[in-house]
Every structure is written in C-alpha cells, then in structure tokens.
Amino acid sequence: MAIRNIRTIGDDVLRKKCKSVEEINDRTRTLVKDMIETMYEADGVGLAAPQVGILKRIVVIDVGEGPVVLINPEILKKEGSYMDTEGCLSVPGEQGEVERPLKLTVRALNELGEKVEYNAEELFARAVCHELDHLDGVLFVDKVINQ
C-alpha cells in the first residue's frame, strides 16, 4: 500500500467526469487500499479516485464504522434535506454550508465485485453525496450556500 498525492483545486483532473470501472482486478484493489490509507493519513472521512488523479468511479468512506468501498455507485433514493458545514481534502482550508439529503440509499460494487447497498443517514449520507459529486467533476465549493 502507498500514500498517494491528493490533487487540489485548480488541478484539471478534479473537474473531469469519471469512467465506470469495467473490471475489478488486483490493480483496482490496490488502488482501493491506497485510497483508504491516503484518506486516513489525511484525516478525511472520504476520498474519491479523481482526488488521487484516477478518473474511475471509485470512492472510499469511513464515518467511524470502518471503511466502505463504493465502485460504480448510484444513489437510488434520497429523503429530506439539511444544511451542514463541509470541507474537502482537495480544497484545503475552505469550509462552507452545503445542503444535502438527510437519508439516502446507494448501490455499488465493493472491492470483491459484490453488489452492496447502504441506507445512509446524516454524515454518511453527506459523505456519499460529497464523494459522488467528485466522480462528476463537482466540488463542494460549487454548492456552498454560506461560507
């Protein structure tokens, strides 16, 4: 495993749309492990592949219950909304208020290629939305309501 460099705002890779992962292989699993290690090293709760320069639809999240790996994720359902402060490893030193769903259901593949589905609430739901935005080239600063 290795710590990868986190790309920061201004890097073109952060504004590009990611491609779906066609095959989950050893390279994919190594990337996932590196992303988890990088996220922990940076004290983040989530990290998306484009943040380490890889334009693939992969995110890792840990809101305190162990790492969750989402490959080719899609949100199936959203409920409610609330405002809270967000920051981002790719936008160091910046924070702002962003409206996100209170609850959601997300489906994806894990690093073993198994289908997984999570019912996420509050911080977990917020992290899912934040990280999935990265896969479409969207940063939280694009959605800030109050800074």
C-alpha positions in Angstrom: 0.0 0.0 0.0 1.0 3.6 -0.6 0.0 7.1 0.3 -1.0 8.9 -2.9 -0.8 12.6 -3.6 -4.1 14.4 -3.1 -4.9 16.7 -6.0 -6.1 20.2 -5.0 -8.5 22.7 -6.5 -7.1 24.1 -9.8 -6.0 20.6 -10.9 -8.0 19.8 -14.1 -8.5 16.2 -13.1 -10.9 17.3 -10.4 -13.3 18.8 -13.0 -13.5 15.7 -15.2 -16.2 13.1 -15.3 -15.0 9.6 -14.3 -15.4 6.5 -16.3 -17.1 3.3 -14.9 -14.9 0.5 -13.7 -15.3 -2.3 -16.2 -13.2 -4.9 -14.3 -12.3 -5.3 -10.7 -8.9 -6.7 -10.6 -5.7 -6.6 -8.5 -4.9 -3.1 -9.7 -8.4 -1.9 -8.7 -8.0 -3.5 -5.2 -4.5 -1.9 -4.8 -6.0 1.5 -5.7 -8.7 1.0 -3.1 -6.2 0.1 -0.4 -4.1 3.1 -1.3 -7.1 5.4 -1.2 -8.1 4.1 2.2 -4.6 4.6 3.5 -4.4 8.0 2.0 -7.8 9.1 3.4 -6.7 8.0 6.9 -3.3 9.7 6.6 -5.1 13.0 5.6 -7.7 12.6 8.4 -10.5 12.6 5.9 -13.9 10.8 6.1 -14.0 10.1 2.3 -11.8 10.1 -0.8 -12.7 9.7 -4.5 -10.4 8.3 -7.1 -10.1 11.6 -9.1 -8.7 13.2 -5.9 -5.6 10.9 -6.4 -5.6 11.5 -10.2 -7.5 8.4 -11.3 -10.6 9.0 -13.4 -12.5 6.0 -12.2 -15.9 5.8 -10.4 -14.4 4.6 -7.0 -14.9 6.2 -3.6 -13.9 5.2 -0.1 -15.7 6.5 3.0 -15.2 6.0 6.8 -17.5 7.9 9.1 -16.2 6.0 12.1 -17.6 2.5 11.5 -14.8 1.2 9.2 -14.1 1.8 5.5 -16.9 1.5 2.9 -15.8 1.0 -0.7 -18.2 2.0 -3.5 -17.3 1.2 -7.1 -19.6 2.5 -9.8 -22.0 3.8 -7.1 -25.5 5.1 -7.8 -27.9 6.8 -5.5 -31.3 5.0 -5.7 -33.3 7.2 -3.3 -33.0 10.5 -1.3 -35.1 11.7 1.6 -35.2 15.0 3.4 -32.5 17.6 3.5 -30.4 19.5 5.9 -27.6 22.1 5.9 -24.2 21.5 7.5 -20.6 22.6 7.1 -18.4 20.7 4.7 -14.7 20.8 3.9 -12.6 18.8 1.4 -9.2 17.3 1.2 -8.9 18.8 -2.3 -9.9 22.3 -1.1 -7.6 22.8 1.9 -8.6 25.5 4.4 -12.0 26.1 2.9 -15.4 25.3 4.5 -18.9 26.2 3.7 -22.6 25.3 4.3 -24.0 22.8 1.9 -27.5 21.3 1.7 -27.6 17.5 1.3 -30.2 14.8 1.8 -30.8 13.6 5.3 -31.1 10.0 4.2 -30.3 8.0 1.0 -29.9 4.6 -0.4 -26.8 3.9 -2.5 -25.9 0.8 -4.5 -22.5 -0.1 -5.8 -19.9 -2.9 -6.0 -17.3 -3.5 -3.3 -13.6 -4.3 -4.0 -14.5 -8.0 -4.4 -17.0 -7.2 -7.1 -20.0 -8.0 -4.9 -23.2 -5.8 -5.1 -23.6 -3.8 -1.9 -26.4 -1.4 -0.8 -26.3 1.0 2.1 -29.1 3.0 3.7 -27.1 6.1 4.8 -28.2 8.9 7.2 -26.7 12.2 8.2 -22.9 12.3 8.0 -22.7 9.0 6.0 -25.3 10.3 3.5 -23.5 13.6 3.3 -20.2 11.9 2.6 -21.7 9.7 -0.1 -23.1 12.7 -1.9 -19.9 14.7 -1.5 -17.7 11.9 -2.8 -20.1 11.0 -5.7 -20.0 14.7 -6.7 -16.2 14.2 -7.2 -16.9 11.5 -9.8 -18.8 14.0 -11.9 -16.2 16.8 -11.5 -18.2 18.7 -8.9 -16.6 20.2 -5.8 -18.4 21.2 -2.6 -17.5 24.8 -3.2 -19.8 24.7 -6.3 -22.7 24.0 -3.9 -21.8 26.3 -0.9 -24.8 28.3 0.3 -23.0 30.2 3.1 -19.2 30.4 3.6 
